[in-house]
Amino acid sequence: MKIAYFQCAAGISGDMILGALVDAGLKLEDLKAELVKLNIPFDLEEKKVMKQEICCTKVNAIVKEEHVHRHLSDIAVIVESSQLGLKVKEKIMKIFTRLAQAEAKIHNTTIESIHFHEVGALDSIVDICGAVIGLNLLNIERVYCSPIHVGTGFAKCAHGIIPLPAPAVVELLHGIKVYSNGIENELVTPTGAAIISTICSDFGEIPLMNIQNCGYGAGTRDLDIPNLLRICIGDSAAEDEKANCHSKQLTEEGEAVKIEVNIDDMNPQFYEYITEKLFSQGAKDVYVQTAFTKKNRIASILNVNAQKKDLDRVLKTIFEETTTIGVKVFNFHKYMLYYKMEKVSTDLGEISIKIAFYGDEISNISPEYGECCAKAKEYNIPIKKVYDMVKLSADSYVKQKYNKCK
């Protein structure tokens, strides 16, 4: 599995992420070619800069636009009407939605009412979309991150003078390891915090990995410390593959929790919205069961599975969005089959499949449902036909590629 590790010793921002990705091997022209699909006016500028004797890459988004305040719906129109891939669109909107939720909390309003200031500008849109696109182009399947250096002091923004780290940054980094070494400057921007808190699987020490590439993204200011973001890219040594086969049978997903909530006094229409919000806050699985509770009331049992590091964010969402005043939390161990995402060619174009292994044997092959739906709509054919078509191509592809693993 190809993974990336961000080291945030001088914080993180959107342009630093782009610089680190390009410095680690992402071709600027490939990034531009994908960003063009957003149909917005922009250009990207790449240059080498020195940060205390370390050569870094600085990537700047060049846009010609007066200061514009955009709502989440405005950004959704830009993203959804683009020609970007479905998964890329979903991840981009997940980042912007998390950011809108943080801003709405800070300003005591709704995500529909909040209007982005700096983050709604085209250069910030390019930064966020570019980060997701860049990781996708580099085929990075999982992202890890160090504890984040957040800085201290005060800064001037569209809302006036604010303490650092900015309130939106603090909200976005709930449950994430942060620290400050007394650098009086803004080290973490809302853009950087929104991206890393959404895409990252875990925060801590560098995972066991075989490093293949390393890149340094430059920050704008000169600080007492090297103002740079480092990314290490390589294969996960914990899940080492040999000749495209896999000898490990199960992977343990670390400390996991199950949150169980009994609700008998809430409009059931709310569950769709609440489920989406729980997923945006780190939930791995959300489902609802029906039960008879005290006094023979018909109730719903909301079940949420999550990693322990995301528990605070998930609980906050449950207490804010549902009518419950109490939950039950259980610790458990989750084991998963190792799996790979690959693309197969079909008459409808390339479509992703998930290949799961038990030891060296292939246990399951699943077409990606979202991409099948997109193709069904694009070609106006039933989803079941698309699914069967992909399964047929996938079986042939897997038999040819992995036959030597048997």
MOURLIN-V893590 format. One record per residue. N is the residue number from 1. RES is the residue in one small letter. SS is DSSP state (a for helix, b for strand, c for the rest). NEAR is the number of other C-alpha atoms within 10 Angstrom. Layout:
N_RES_SS_NEAR ; N_RES_SS_NEAR
//
This chain:
1_m_c_19 ; 2_k_b_20 ; 3_i_b_22 ; 4_a_b_27 ; 5_y_b_25 ; 6_f_b_26 ; 7_q_b_24 ; 8_c_c_22 ; 9_a_c_21 ; 10_a_c_25 ; 11_g_c_25 ; 12_i_b_31 ; 13_s_c_30 ; 14_g_a_29 ; 15_d_a_28 ; 16_m_a_28 ; 17_i_a_33 ; 18_l_a_34 ; 19_g_a_31 ; 20_a_a_27 ; 21_l_a_31 ; 22_v_a_22 ; 23_d_a_26 ; 24_a_c_21 ; 25_g_c_14 ; 26_l_c_18 ; 27_k_c_14 ; 28_l_a_18 ; 29_e_a_10 ; 30_d_a_12 ; 31_l_a_19 ; 32_k_a_17 ; 33_a_a_10 ; 34_e_a_18 ; 35_l_a_24 ; 36_v_a_16 ; 37_k_a_15 ; 38_l_a_20 ; 39_n_c_12 ; 40_i_c_14 ; 41_p_c_14 ; 42_f_c_17 ; 43_d_b_15 ; 44_l_b_16 ; 45_e_b_10 ; 46_e_b_15 ; 47_k_b_11 ; 48_k_b_14 ; 49_v_b_16 ; 50_m_b_15 ; 51_k_b_21 ; 52_q_c_14 ; 53_e_c_8 ; 54_i_b_12 ; 55_c_b_16 ; 56_c_b_26 ; 57_t_b_27 ; 58_k_b_25 ; 59_v_b_26 ; 60_n_b_20 ; 61_a_b_18 ; 62_i_b_14 ; 63_v_c_15 ; 64_k_c_10 ; 65_e_c_11 ; 66_e_c_8 ; 67_h_c_11 ; 68_v_c_14 ; 69_h_c_14 ; 70_r_b_17 ; 71_h_b_17 ; 72_l_a_19 ; 73_s_a_14 ; 74_d_a_12 ; 75_i_a_20 ; 76_a_a_16 ; 77_v_a_11 ; 78_i_a_14 ; 79_v_a_21 ; 80_e_a_16 ; 81_s_c_13 ; 82_s_c_18 ; 83_q_c_14 ; 84_l_c_18 ; 85_g_c_14 ; 86_l_a_15 ; 87_k_a_15 ; 88_v_a_16 ; 89_k_a_19 ; 90_e_a_14 ; 91_k_a_19 ; 92_i_a_25 ; 93_m_a_20 ; 94_k_a_21 ; 95_i_a_22 ; 96_f_a_24 ; 97_t_a_22 ; 98_r_a_22 ; 99_l_a_27 ; 100_a_a_23 ; 101_q_a_20 ; 102_a_a_24 ; 103_e_a_23 ; 104_a_a_18 ; 105_k_a_16 ; 106_i_a_13 ; 107_h_a_11 ; 108_n_c_10 ; 109_t_c_12 ; 110_t_c_13 ; 111_i_c_19 ; 112_e_c_13 ; 113_s_c_12 ; 114_i_c_20 ; 115_h_b_19 ; 116_f_b_19 ; 117_h_c_16 ; 118_e_a_18 ; 119_v_a_20 ; 120_g_a_20 ; 121_a_c_18 ; 122_l_a_23 ; 123_d_a_23 ; 124_s_a_20 ; 125_i_a_23 ; 126_v_a_26 ; 127_d_a_25 ; 128_i_a_27 ; 129_c_a_27 ; 130_g_a_23 ; 131_a_a_26 ; 132_v_a_21 ; 133_i_a_25 ; 134_g_a_25 ; 135_l_a_21 ; 136_n_a_13 ; 137_l_a_14 ; 138_l_c_17 ; 139_n_c_13 ; 140_i_c_16 ; 141_e_c_14 ; 142_r_b_16 ; 143_v_b_20 ; 144_y_b_21 ; 145_c_b_24 ; 146_s_c_19 ; 147_p_c_18 ; 148_i_b_25 ; 149_h_b_23 ; 150_v_c_28 ; 151_g_c_22 ; 152_t_c_19 ; 153_g_b_14 ; 154_f_b_15 ; 155_a_b_15 ; 156_k_b_9 ; 157_c_b_11 ; 158_a_c_9 ; 159_h_c_7 ; 160_g_b_7 ; 161_i_b_11 ; 162_i_b_14 ; 163_p_b_12 ; 164_l_b_21 ; 165_p_c_24 ; 166_a_c_23 ; 167_p_a_17 ; 168_a_a_23 ; 169_v_a_22 ; 170_v_a_19 ; 171_e_a_21 ; 172_l_a_26 ; 173_l_c_20 ; 174_h_c_15 ; 175_g_c_16 ; 176_i_c_17 ; 177_k_c_15 ; 178_v_b_18 ; 179_y_b_13 ; 180_s_c_16 ; 181_n_c_11 ; 182_g_c_11 ; 183_i_c_16 ; 184_e_c_16 ; 185_n_c_16 ; 186_e_c_22 ; 187_l_c_26 ; 188_v_b_24 ; 189_t_c_20 ; 190_p_a_25 ; 191_t_a_25 ; 192_g_a_23 ; 193_a_a_25 ; 194_a_a_27 ; 195_i_a_28 ; 196_i_a_24 ; 197_s_a_23 ; 198_t_a_22 ; 199_i_a_20 ; 200_c_b_16 ; 201_s_b_14 ; 202_d_b_21 ; 203_f_b_23 ; 204_g_c_15 ; 205_e_c_12 ; 206_i_c_15 ; 207_p_c_17 ; 208_l_c_12 ; 209_m_b_20 ; 210_n_b_16 ; 211_i_b_16 ; 212_q_b_11 ; 213_n_b_14 ; 214_c_b_18 ; 215_g_b_24 ; 216_y_b_28 ; 217_g_b_31 ; 218_a_b_33 ; 219_g_c_27 ; 220_t_c_15 ; 221_r_c_12 ; 222_d_c_13 ; 223_l_c_16 ; 224_d_c_7 ; 225_i_c_11 ; 226_p_c_17 ; 227_n_c_25 ; 228_l_b_34 ; 229_l_b_27 ; 230_r_b_24 ; 231_i_b_24 ; 232_c_b_22 ; 233_i_b_23 ; 234_g_b_18 ; 235_d_b_19 ; 236_s_b_18 ; 237_a_a_15 ; 238_a_a_13 ; 239_e_a_17 ; 240_d_c_15 ; 241_e_c_14 ; 242_k_b_9 ; 243_a_c_8 ; 244_n_c_12 ; 245_c_b_18 ; 246_h_c_20 ; 247_s_c_16 ; 248_k_c_16 ; 249_q_c_14 ; 250_l_c_16 ; 251_t_b_14 ; 252_e_b_12 ; 253_e_b_11 ; 254_g_b_13 ; 255_e_b_13 ; 256_a_b_19 ; 257_v_b_21 ; 258_k_b_20 ; 259_i_b_19 ; 260_e_b_17 ; 261_v_b_20 ; 262_n_b_21 ; 263_i_b_22 ; 264_d_c_18 ; 265_d_c_13 ; 266_m_c_13 ; 267_n_c_10 ; 268_p_c_10 ; 269_q_c_8 ; 270_f_a_11 ; 271_y_a_17 ; 272_e_a_9 ; 273_y_a_10 ; 274_i_a_17 ; 275_t_a_20 ; 276_e_a_13 ; 277_k_a_20 ; 278_l_a_23 ; 279_f_a_17 ; 280_s_a_21 ; 281_q_c_23 ; 282_g_c_22 ; 283_a_b_21 ; 284_k_b_14 ; 285_d_b_13 ; 286_v_b_18 ; 287_y_b_12 ; 288_v_b_16 ; 289_q_b_10 ; 290_t_b_13 ; 291_a_b_14 ; 292_f_b_12 ; 293_t_c_14 ; 294_k_a_7 ; 295_k_a_6 ; 296_n_a_8 ; 297_r_c_11 ; 298_i_b_13 ; 299_a_b_18 ; 300_s_b_20 ; 301_i_b_17 ; 302_l_b_20 ; 303_n_b_17 ; 304_v_b_24 ; 305_n_b_26 ; 306_a_b_22 ; 307_q_b_22 ; 308_k_a_17 ; 309_k_a_20 ; 310_d_a_20 ; 311_l_a_23 ; 312_d_a_13 ; 313_r_a_19 ; 314_v_a_24 ; 315_l_a_18 ; 316_k_a_12 ; 317_t_a_17 ; 318_i_a_23 ; 319_f_a_13 ; 320_e_a_12 ; 321_e_a_15 ; 322_t_c_17 ; 323_t_c_14 ; 324_t_c_15 ; 325_i_c_11 ; 326_g_c_13 ; 327_v_c_14 ; 328_k_b_10 ; 329_v_b_16 ; 330_f_b_10 ; 331_n_b_14 ; 332_f_b_14 ; 333_h_b_11 ; 334_k_b_15 ; 335_y_b_12 ; 336_m_b_13 ; 337_l_c_18 ; 338_y_b_21 ; 339_y_b_19 ; 340_k_b_15 ; 341_m_b_16 ; 342_e_b_14 ; 343_k_b_16 ; 344_v_b_18 ; 345_s_b_13 ; 346_t_b_15 ; 347_d_c_9 ; 348_l_c_14 ; 349_g_b_10 ; 350_e_b_13 ; 351_i_b_20 ; 352_s_b_19 ; 353_i_b_20 ; 354_k_b_16 ; 355_i_b_19 ; 356_a_b_19 ; 357_f_b_22 ; 358_y_b_17 ; 359_g_c_15 ; 360_d_c_15 ; 361_e_b_16 ; 362_i_b_21 ; 363_s_b_13 ; 364_n_b_12 ; 365_i_b_18 ; 366_s_b_16 ; 367_p_b_24 ; 368_e_c_17 ; 369_y_a_15 ; 370_g_a_13 ; 371_e_a_19 ; 372_c_a_23 ; 373_c_a_17 ; 374_a_a_15 ; 375_k_a_19 ; 376_a_a_18 ; 377_k_a_12 ; 378_e_a_10 ; 379_y_a_10 ; 380_n_c_9 ; 381_i_c_12 ; 382_p_c_13 ; 383_i_a_16 ; 384_k_a_12 ; 385_k_a_12 ; 386_v_a_23 ; 387_y_a_19 ; 388_d_a_13 ; 389_m_a_16 ; 390_v_a_27 ; 391_k_a_18 ; 392_l_a_12 ; 393_s_a_16 ; 394_a_a_25 ; 395_d_a_13 ; 396_s_a_12 ; 397_y_a_15 ; 398_v_a_15 ; 399_k_a_13 ; 400_q_a_10 ; 401_k_a_10 ; 402_y_a_15 ; 403_n_a_12 ; 404_k_a_10 ; 405_c_a_15 ; 406_k_c_9
//
